[in-house]
Amino acid sequence: MRFKPRILEAVAWGLRSGLEPVRRISSPPSTLSLLGQR
């Protein structure tokens, strides 16, 4: 494992930030209610 933890963290963060908007758009209105509660 020559990969540095920072690279793994950056990749994981990038995937999360990239998947969040996709989930909001493709997911049912239930997510909108969750966002409204925040």
Secondary structure, 3 states (H helix, E strand, C coil): CCCCHHHHHHHHHHHHHHHHHHHHHHCCCHHHHHHHHC
